[in-house]
Amino acid sequence: MIPVVCRTATADLPAPLVVVDLAAFDTNARELLGRAHGRPVRLATKSVRVPALIDRALAEGFRGLMAYALREALWWVGRGADDVLLGYPTADLAALTELVADPAARAAVTLMVDDVAQLDLVDRARTAAGEPDARVRVCLDVDASLRLGPGERVHLGVRRSPVRTPDAAAALAREVARRGHEVRGLMFYEAQVAGLPDSSPAVRGVKRASLAELAERRGAVAQAVERAVGPLDLVNGGGTGSLTATAADPAVTELTSGSGLLSPTLFDGYRVPAGHRRLTPSAFFGLDVVRRPAEQIATLFGGGYIASGPVGPARAPSPVHPHGLRLVRSEGAGEVQTPVRGPGARRLAVGDRVWFRHAKAGEVMERFATAALVGPDGDLDVVPTYRGEGLSFG
């Protein structure tokens, strides 16, 4: 599954290493933008974590960044970014103080809030920075989960914002404005749609029900907030797994995507929207054989790159080349060594390389200082990841 050109171009690089096939990356970028049907698509940086690839996606047509940490957002502002939306609230008082003290950063960064306590931290940062009247831009994170049953006791989706109803969102918006800040917009992340493979009729039913519920509630929340504080600049929604469906909601002004650029294994189970193409895996990591403990087992150096989320086999990396390999159930992917077994192991010798796909996208980049970018003609460019830039945002 990993292109020959990628294996050839990186044959002399030491392992463990991570490789990105630029032809597939660019194809995925165009496919994701096409799925948005003309809506702007903001790039989720945590799903990439390689500055050169983030710049490349922006050049392809992504508009604006969604950062996962305030320090990350400030780093991008230092590189010239002028529209960075935080995807999550922050409790980093030092970073908030830096933001408040810098007019250029305040103009470029939009904080995410869903609680008055987060605004209290901004007030403390104002005091610390000696800027009591500093005005920050704020986006309200509104719960997009699906709730069913008596008293809505069944919760389908991630546990994010406590703000759910039009009245609750309007009240928080008024408090933001009362404290002298700008309510720039709203975010609804429907993880139970964007983050779940279409693995069964039940899951597909949940997705349909969730989209129908959101189509009504999202517009009502936006209208309530606009009545409370005035026009909004953005209503953000979706993810790679729901771009086309979320783009159909007239209340949404922009979408967010990132993981689809690398197309990790968790995306293999998603249905392709009608009229579109399946995303192409573009990121791989390679490990070298260091032991041959049995005829059908080869032991590789490194490889314990387990994805976040519910613990289980779906979060483990998957060997994709050579064919006929699988993880050893009793050991899995190990911190220092990863045994693989199967018919493909018989042909492996010490020094040979085995290629894997990660279960998620940007997370694997946290394990590498550099990424090898390979062009269609075999051109090789080794670039720093966030880690390689000396950055660690959590």
Sequence and secondary structure as in RCSB ss.txt:
>XXXX:A:sequence
MIPVVCRTATADLPAPLVVVDLAAFDTNARELLGRAHGRPVRLATKSVRVPALIDRALAEGFRGLMAYALREALW
WVGRGADDVLLGYPTADLAALTELVADPAARAAVTLMVDDVAQLDLVDRARTAAGEPDARVRVCLDVDASLRLGP
GERVHLGVRRSPVRTPDAAAALAREVARRGHEVRGLMFYEAQVAGLPDSSPAVRGVKRASLAELAERRGAVAQAV
ERAVGPLDLVNGGGTGSLTATAADPAVTELTSGSGLLSPTLFDGYRVPAGHRRLTPSAFFGLDVVRRPAEQIATL
FGGGYIASGPVGPARAPSPVHPHGLRLVRSEGAGEVQTPVRGPGARRLAVGDRVWFRHAKAGEVMERFATAALVG
PDGDLDVVPTYRGEGLSFG
>XXXX:A:secstr
   HHHHHHTTTS SSEEEEEHHHHHHHHHHHHHHTTT  EEEEGGGT  HHHHHHHHHHT  SEEESSHHHHHH
HHHTT   EEESS    HHHHHHHHH HHHHHHEEEEESSHHHHHHHHHHHHHHT TT   EEEEE    EEESG
GG EEES    S  SHHHHHHHHHHHHHTT EEEEEEE  HHHHTS   SHHHHHHHHHHHHHHHHHHHHHHHHH
HHHH   SEEEE  GGGHHHHHT TT  EEEE GGGT  GGGTT    TT       EEEEEEEEEEEETTEEEE
E      SSS SGGGS EEEESSS EE TTT S SSEEEEESGGGGG  TT EEEEE SSSGGGGGG SEEEEE 
TT  EEEEE TTTTT    
